[in-house]
Amino acid sequence: MQTTTLTTTNNKKGISSNVLKIIGIITMFMDHLYEFFHAMGAPIFLRMVGRITLPIFLFTCAEGFHYTHNRAKYLARLLIGFWAMGLINQLLPKVLYLEGMELINNVFGTMAASVMVMWTIDLMIQGLKRKKMGHFFLGLGLLLTYVVLSVGSLFLLMKMPMVVVRISQIIPLFTIVEGGVTAVLLTLAFYLLRKNRLLQVVALLVFSLPAILHGDIQGFMALAALPILFYNGKKGGNFGGRYFFYFFYPIHIYVLYSIAVILLK
């Protein structure tokens, strides 16, 4: 007899993946309004609400990785977004510069790093399940290489900072990407626990706990548990098209940055 969990994948009620993304886009916009306009009086409430954005997108990233028919293309899209934003983040401030105003946003790197970790670990799991040890050792080798490269970059940062910068511009190292190790591990937890919605929410709360205990505003990320808990496992409608997020994310950041720099000048 199959054990009942809170996955609700066969339940039409609840929140679809598309609705989750819409919620994430709205809260992301609010978060970035505060990021670029807090010097002009943007309320801290925007930042509080915005903290649920990253967990939502990490959750949909784990779901997208599970359901995609072509993992290579999925990773390639994220890497292209990562490289494009990395380049623009360097060039735009040279055109519109304001001291103290930086462009460091690039969640594509976080999602790409998460996909690489999920993929290598999935290779290991499937290799053990199917008794294909070649797959297991391939996944293990790739994972260890990525871990050594990511962790090693922290030790090289003080001695050879430009080398680390160049490497991190090509490969999204999980120690340097937006959200860092915590974000990548949370995505991995969402993926490995995807058959039990309750455990996914517990994982989110565990990762949120240090910030909550320290009174850090990042603790508000725990509120993402509400929409995630009601996710019904359905894709839903395709709001804005397949690539809406890939374009909206960088465009709205650069528009807000440009407006903020012009107004503050």
C-alpha positions as CSV (number, residue, x, y, z in Angstrom):
1,M,0.0,0.0,0.0
2,Q,1.4,3.4,-1.0
3,T,2.2,5.8,1.8
4,T,0.2,9.1,1.7
5,T,2.3,12.3,1.7
6,L,1.6,15.9,1.2
7,T,2.7,16.1,-2.4
8,T,-0.8,16.7,-3.6
9,T,0.3,16.1,-7.2
10,N,-3.0,14.6,-8.1
11,N,-5.0,17.4,-6.4
12,K,-6.4,20.1,-8.7
13,K,-6.7,22.5,-5.8
14,G,-3.9,24.6,-4.6
15,I,-1.2,26.7,-6.3
16,S,0.3,25.7,-9.6
17,S,3.9,26.2,-10.6
18,N,2.9,29.1,-12.8
19,V,1.1,30.8,-9.9
20,L,4.2,30.3,-7.7
21,K,6.4,32.0,-10.3
22,I,3.9,34.9,-10.5
23,I,4.1,35.3,-6.7
24,G,7.9,35.2,-6.9
25,I,8.0,37.8,-9.7
26,I,5.8,40.2,-7.7
27,T,7.7,39.8,-4.5
28,M,11.0,40.0,-6.4
29,F,9.9,43.3,-7.9
30,M,9.0,44.6,-4.4
31,D,12.4,43.4,-3.1
32,H,14.3,45.2,-5.8
33,L,12.3,48.4,-5.3
34,Y,13.6,48.5,-1.8
35,E,17.2,47.6,-2.9
36,F,17.5,50.4,-5.4
37,F,15.2,53.0,-3.7
38,H,15.7,52.6,0.0
39,A,17.9,55.7,0.0
40,M,14.8,57.6,-1.2
41,G,12.6,56.3,1.5
42,A,11.3,52.9,0.2
43,P,9.7,51.1,3.1
44,I,11.5,48.2,4.8
45,F,8.2,46.2,4.3
46,L,9.2,45.7,0.7
47,R,12.3,44.0,1.8
48,M,10.5,41.8,4.3
49,V,8.1,40.5,1.7
50,G,10.9,40.2,-0.9
51,R,12.7,37.7,1.3
52,I,10.3,34.9,0.2
53,T,11.4,35.4,-3.5
54,L,14.6,33.3,-3.5
55,P,13.1,30.2,-1.8
56,I,10.2,30.2,-4.2
57,F,12.5,30.4,-7.2
58,L,14.8,27.7,-5.8
59,F,11.7,25.5,-5.3
60,T,10.5,26.0,-8.9
61,C,14.1,25.4,-10.0
62,A,14.1,22.0,-8.3
63,E,10.7,21.2,-9.8
64,G,11.9,22.4,-13.3
65,F,14.9,20.2,-13.1
66,H,12.8,17.2,-12.2
67,Y,10.3,17.7,-15.0
68,T,12.5,19.0,-17.8
69,H,12.9,16.7,-20.8
70,N,16.4,18.1,-21.5
71,R,18.5,18.9,-18.5
72,A,21.4,20.1,-20.7
73,K,19.2,22.7,-22.3
74,Y,17.8,23.7,-18.9
75,L,21.3,24.2,-17.5
76,A,22.4,26.0,-20.7
77,R,19.6,28.6,-20.5
78,L,20.6,29.4,-16.9
79,L,24.3,29.6,-17.8
80,I,23.5,31.9,-20.7
81,G,21.5,34.2,-18.4
82,F,24.4,34.0,-15.8
83,W,27.0,35.0,-18.4
84,A,24.9,37.7,-19.9
85,M,24.0,39.3,-16.6
86,G,27.6,39.0,-15.4
87,L,28.8,41.0,-18.5
88,I,26.0,43.7,-18.2
89,N,26.6,44.0,-14.4
90,Q,30.2,45.1,-15.3
91,L,29.4,47.4,-18.2
92,L,26.2,49.3,-17.1
93,P,27.8,50.9,-14.0
94,K,30.5,52.3,-16.3
95,V,27.9,54.1,-18.2
96,L,25.6,55.0,-15.3
97,Y,27.9,55.2,-12.2
98,L,26.9,56.3,-8.7
99,E,29.1,55.7,-5.7
100,G,27.6,53.1,-3.4
101,M,25.3,51.8,-6.0
102,E,26.3,48.3,-7.2
103,L,25.0,45.7,-9.6
104,I,25.5,42.2,-8.1
105,N,22.2,40.6,-8.7
106,N,22.5,37.3,-10.7
107,V,20.2,34.5,-9.5
108,F,20.9,32.7,-12.7
109,G,24.2,31.7,-11.2
110,T,22.5,30.3,-8.0
111,M,20.1,28.3,-10.1
112,A,22.8,27.0,-12.4
113,A,24.9,26.0,-9.5
114,S,21.9,24.2,-7.9
115,V,21.2,22.3,-11.2
116,M,24.8,21.2,-11.4
117,V,24.7,19.9,-7.8
118,M,21.3,18.2,-8.3
119,W,22.4,16.6,-11.5
120,T,25.6,15.1,-10.2
121,I,23.9,13.8,-7.1
122,D,21.1,12.4,-9.2
123,L,23.6,10.6,-11.3
124,M,25.0,9.0,-8.2
125,I,21.6,8.0,-6.9
126,Q,20.4,6.5,-10.2
127,G,23.7,4.7,-10.6
128,L,23.2,3.0,-7.3
129,K,19.5,2.2,-8.0
130,R,20.2,0.7,-11.4
131,K,23.5,-0.8,-10.4
132,K,25.4,1.2,-13.0
133,M,28.5,2.1,-11.1
134,G,29.9,4.0,-14.0
135,H,27.2,6.6,-13.6
136,F,27.7,6.7,-9.8
137,F,31.5,7.4,-10.1
138,L,30.9,9.9,-12.9
139,G,28.5,11.8,-10.7
140,L,30.8,11.5,-7.7
141,G,33.8,12.7,-9.8
142,L,32.0,15.7,-11.2
143,L,30.6,16.6,-7.8
144,L,34.0,16.4,-6.0
145,T,35.6,18.5,-8.8
146,Y,32.9,21.2,-8.4
147,V,33.2,21.2,-4.6
148,V,37.0,21.4,-4.7
149,L,36.8,24.3,-7.3
150,S,34.1,26.1,-5.3
151,V,35.6,25.7,-1.8
152,G,39.2,26.2,-3.1
153,S,38.2,29.6,-4.6
154,L,37.7,30.9,-1.0
155,F,41.3,30.0,-0.1
156,L,42.6,31.6,-3.3
157,L,40.5,34.7,-3.0
158,M,43.1,36.6,-0.8
159,K,46.1,35.5,-2.8
160,M,44.8,35.5,-6.4
161,P,41.6,37.5,-6.4
162,M,41.5,38.2,-10.1
163,V,42.0,34.5,-10.9
164,V,39.0,33.6,-8.7
165,V,37.0,36.4,-10.3
166,R,37.6,35.2,-13.8
167,I,36.8,31.6,-12.9
168,S,33.6,32.7,-11.1
169,Q,32.6,34.6,-14.2
170,I,32.7,31.4,-16.2
171,I,31.6,28.8,-13.7
172,P,28.9,29.7,-11.1
173,L,30.7,28.5,-7.9
174,F,28.3,27.7,-5.2
175,T,30.4,29.5,-2.6
176,I,30.2,32.8,-4.5
177,V,26.8,32.9,-6.2
178,E,23.9,34.9,-4.8
179,G,22.6,33.1,-1.7
180,G,25.8,31.0,-1.5
181,V,26.0,27.5,-0.1
182,T,22.7,27.9,1.8
183,A,20.7,28.6,-1.3
184,V,22.2,25.7,-3.3
185,L,21.7,23.2,-0.4
186,L,18.1,24.4,0.1
187,T,17.4,23.7,-3.6
188,L,19.0,20.3,-3.2
189,A,16.7,19.6,-0.2
190,F,13.7,20.7,-2.2
191,Y,14.7,18.2,-4.9
192,L,15.5,15.2,-2.7
193,L,12.4,15.7,-0.6
194,R,10.0,16.5,-3.4
195,K,7.8,13.5,-2.7
196,N,6.9,14.9,0.7
197,R,5.7,18.5,0.7
198,L,5.8,18.7,4.5
199,L,9.4,17.7,4.7
200,Q,10.2,20.3,2.0
201,V,8.6,23.0,4.2
202,V,10.5,21.7,7.3
203,A,13.8,22.0,5.3
204,L,12.9,25.6,4.5
205,L,12.2,26.4,8.1
206,V,15.5,24.7,9.2
207,F,17.5,26.8,6.7
208,S,15.6,30.0,7.9
209,L,16.1,29.3,11.6
210,P,19.6,30.8,12.0
211,A,18.4,34.1,10.6
212,I,15.3,34.0,12.7
213,L,17.2,33.4,15.9
214,H,19.6,36.3,15.1
215,G,16.7,38.6,14.3
216,D,18.0,39.0,10.7
217,I,15.5,40.2,8.1
218,Q,16.5,37.2,6.0
219,G,14.4,35.1,8.5
220,F,11.3,36.3,6.6
221,M,12.2,33.7,3.9
222,A,10.4,31.2,6.1
223,L,7.1,32.7,5.0
224,A,7.7,31.2,1.6
225,A,6.5,28.0,3.3
226,L,2.9,29.1,2.8
227,P,2.7,29.2,-1.0
228,I,5.1,26.2,-1.2
229,L,2.9,24.2,1.1
230,F,-0.1,24.7,-1.1
231,Y,1.7,23.9,-4.4
232,N,-0.3,21.2,-6.2
233,G,2.3,19.8,-8.4
234,K,0.7,21.2,-11.6
235,K,2.3,23.4,-14.1
236,G,-0.7,25.6,-14.7
237,G,-1.0,28.2,-17.4
238,N,2.1,29.6,-19.1
239,F,2.0,33.2,-18.0
240,G,4.1,35.4,-20.2
241,G,5.5,32.6,-22.2
242,R,8.2,30.0,-21.6
243,Y,11.0,32.6,-21.4
244,F,9.2,35.4,-19.6
245,F,11.3,35.1,-16.4
246,Y,14.6,34.9,-18.3
247,F,13.9,38.3,-19.8
248,F,11.9,40.0,-17.0
249,Y,14.4,39.3,-14.3
250,P,17.4,41.1,-15.8
251,I,15.4,43.8,-17.6
252,H,13.5,45.0,-14.5
253,I,16.8,45.1,-12.5
254,Y,18.6,47.2,-15.1
255,V,15.6,49.6,-15.5
256,L,15.3,50.1,-11.7
257,Y,19.0,50.6,-11.4
258,S,19.1,53.1,-14.2
259,I,16.2,55.1,-12.7
260,A,17.7,55.1,-9.2
261,V,21.1,56.3,-10.5
262,I,19.5,59.1,-12.5
263,L,17.2,60.2,-9.6
264,L,20.0,60.1,-7.0
265,K,22.4,62.0,-9.2
